[in-house]
């Protein structure tokens, strides 16, 4: 990069010009999540500005949650936080890809059960009717973001079980089979991670989680999906647009 890029004659302060350039590198993917950014000395040489200017720019990005200082290592790029929109029915994989990240799953369990009485009520199936239970860890790039526990009626479950559930995008599979979800009801609650949940999500026990419970419907308002997803609160938040 040319050192002429940052001009003292600009209406914008030098540290803000540097800050905006660093943001561009993060958002474009030039600087990947969890990787070290160049040292102060390297940035000073590249940009042709003072140490104070570099420190001001980096400090702002640390305060804004884009960068994180690691003792003994340097400054790293923080993973992007996922944003869920309460007005749209999307799957986890869709949300991750919209952020420019790669969705991935690790299957913990997939089995048909006949003793899931609450789930049977929610899905409006007979108490002894088999329900597919799928439990997965959901990742954005290589960061574990959520624990997902989804339940499906037997007919849908048989379709899903034909696929590799480590990689499966459930909504995409259904739509490819001309099965469409039309709406969903969601409930959001706050809770703390248990020891087992913390171990799976690579966090400390007791850290805050967001639990999203979703009941999705197909045509004729037929319940098709009952899912509880527990998100790391440092990796996920919801966006709600309110109008008056």
PyMOL commands that set and color helices and strands:
alter all, ss='L'
color gray80, all
select helices_A, chain A and resi 3-5+14-28+40-47+51-63+92-98+117-123+154-160+170-176+195-201+219-221
alter helices_A, ss='H'
color red, helices_A
select strands_A, chain A and resi 67-70+74-77+82-85+103-113+131-140+143-153+183-192+208-217+223-232+236-239
alter strands_A, ss='S'
color yellow, strands_A
deselect
rebuild
show_as cartoon
